[in-house]
Amino acid sequence: MNSCSSCGHPFGNEVPYFCPECGQEIPNNPPNGGAQDYGAGDYDYNQDYNPDDPAWQEPPRPSPLERLEELLTKVSVPVLAVAGQVGAAFRSVLDDPRLRSHLPGGSLTLLGLGLVGLALVLSLIPAVPGIGFLGAVVVLPWGALVAVNEWRLLSQPEAQEPGIPPVRPLPSALATLPRDTRHPGIAQTFALLICTCAVLMLGLGPISLVWMLAGTVLGYDQGWRYFADRDEDTDGVDGGSGPRLHRWVVAGVVLCTFALLLPWTRGTLHVSGLSGGDLPLSTYTLFTLLLLACSAVRHRGLSAFHPLLLVLAAIWLTMWFVLNMSAYSVGPWFFLPGLLAVDAAIVRHLTLPRGGGERTGENPEQQEPVPDVDPQG
């Protein structure tokens, strides 16, 4: 209990400013007689409401595109984690020195070409499905050119490694081929074609296992070279600003690829419906999709392609879908959203500004203007 220090008059819990008995001022008296002011604070309640003041405004809601981007990010995280674990398992097997020590030059590309040849030989059996005569006509000379280029690379002295069987020099008749036939893109697109055939051959019996092994080996070896080559500018227009278009391209391609494995025609009691991979020209459609996805991942966009090629790719994919559309099958309905995502990414890429500031990350307004008059005359 508080009391006056002069006369000893008790005050109770509340301390006044002056003693009611002797009139002595009470020193160190807190405001409001020691009572706590719960309403005290730094906030000014007399401040007028101003809708233009940022303090009174609510944060803007994210746009539908930003919400879809966030959803796609959440979905891609576990998918990429699983893909990374599977890729690490394949990498541990394919990079095993014990396997490469039995290969000429330690080349996985030659192993993949051998598996492709085995698949073509098995396709000669009438009961075994294959890629057909036209497909073999395309694959055989293309694969032979890839083998010659790989042989040329492995026969170089700097390519010889200890513990790996050496490779004989390339014959003079093959060494005089034109320089354009040595481009690394020839082997990389061939690996993409084999991966395309492997996907379309899924579910067709034991032959599909051979195609899957060939596509895995070639895709790993040539894909590693493709993504490891950073000579080209990978900071494309899409990587500087705006949505990350490569995510939408990859998501659309994955959905379209899955849709090609589903039925696209109505079946009967005795005959099942055709899948999207069994439709005419489906190989070219899937090859175009995979080519767009690989370029989008490497370049963080679609800047590796000429705009005319992107327009032709979008037209081809759309026309193929329209010509094979069937409202009574599940495949086209899965293919449609993936196609829309790919086409939207292409349109968005083509409509992005092409100025130098967008490519280098600089502000166009901060760039110095080019003088109209040459100071040197």
HELIX and SHEET records of a PDB file:
HELIX    1   1 PRO A   31  GLY A   34  5                                   4    
HELIX    2   2 PRO A   64  LEU A   94  1                                  31    
HELIX    3   3 PRO A   97  ARG A  100  1                                   4    
HELIX    4   4 PRO A  104  GLY A  106  5                                   3    
HELIX    5   5 LEU A  108  LEU A  122  1                                  15    
HELIX    6   6 GLY A  132  LEU A  154  1                                  23    
HELIX    7   7 PRO A  157  ALA A  159  5                                   3    
HELIX    8   8 SER A  172  ALA A  175  1                                   4    
HELIX    9   9 ARG A  179  ARG A  182  5                                   4    
HELIX   10  10 PRO A  184  LEU A  200  1                                  17    
HELIX   11  11 ILE A  207  ALA A  228  1                                  22    
HELIX   12  12 VAL A  237  GLY A  240  1                                   4    
HELIX   13  13 LEU A  245  LEU A  260  1                                  16    
HELIX   14  14 GLY A  276  ASP A  278  5                                   3    
HELIX   15  15 SER A  282  HIS A  299  1                                  18    
HELIX   16  16 PRO A  307  ASN A  324  1                                  18    
HELIX   17  17 GLY A  331  THR A  351  1                                  21    
HELIX   18  18 GLY A  356  THR A  360  1                                   5    
HELIX   19  19 PRO A  364  GLN A  366  5                                   3    
SHEET    1   A 2 ASN A   2  SER A   3  0                                        
SHEET    2   A 2 PRO A  10  GLY A  12 -1                                        
END                                                                             
